[in-house]
Amino acid sequence: MDAPHYRRRHLILAWILLQLCYEAAEGLTMTEIKIPKHIMRHEDAALGCKFDLDGESLYSVKWYKDGFEFYRYVPRDMPPGQVFPLPGVDVELQNSTDVVVVLRSVSLQSTGRYRCEVSGEAPSFQTVSGHEDMIVVVTPKHGPQITGGQPRYQIGDMVRVNCTSAASKPVCHLSWLINGMHANRSLLRPYEPLIVGREGLEVARLGLEFRVRG
């Protein structure tokens, strides 16, 4: 095979490959997944899923939590929205569409990985998906409480006190300050969090122990 013919054939093959890559890059694409990373318990959560059909027709939008489908939107169905029962997921169907799903009054069971899957119509049935994690937060109902302290101390006395948080999720981070300065780590007495209630809220505890000096 002569060199010019070989180069021409090579260029044709390269052009075909470029066309295939270009065509593969076209079509349905996911443009945005918008899921709150942290949300307070009992609040409503709006899960957003934006996509570009690039001229194709939409076949379906499906939502999953931890791999289990809980919402499906098929434009040609009547009604187009359909809900599948799942613990911790309460879909507000009347306010949910192809681009947003509203979860009513989230609970700790709502924490998990949410995935949106979009499929185009025949003949391609091209499918794209994206996911994000959402954590439901429970804040303490009141500030931490200090126990074990005495009204007065004398030089040489041992101070042994504990700081305990209210129940929360995730567990609170506690710190001790002495005269406005963070206490030395050697004075701290850490404890494992206590698990309380049916929802498994956590109570943080941190002890402080030192001898009074003059």
Buried (B, 14 or more C-beta within 10 A) or exposed (E): EEEEEEEEEEEEEEEEEEEEEEEEEEBBBBEEBBBBEEBEBEBEBBBBBBBBBEEBEBBBBBBBBBEEBBBBBBEEEEEBBBBBEBEBBBBBBEEBEBBBBBBBEBBBEBBBEBBBBBBBBEEEEBEBBBEBEBBBBBEBEEEBEEEEEEEEEEEEEEBEBBBBBBBBBEBBEBEBEEEEEEBEEEBBEEEEBBEEEEEEBBBBBBBBBBEEEE
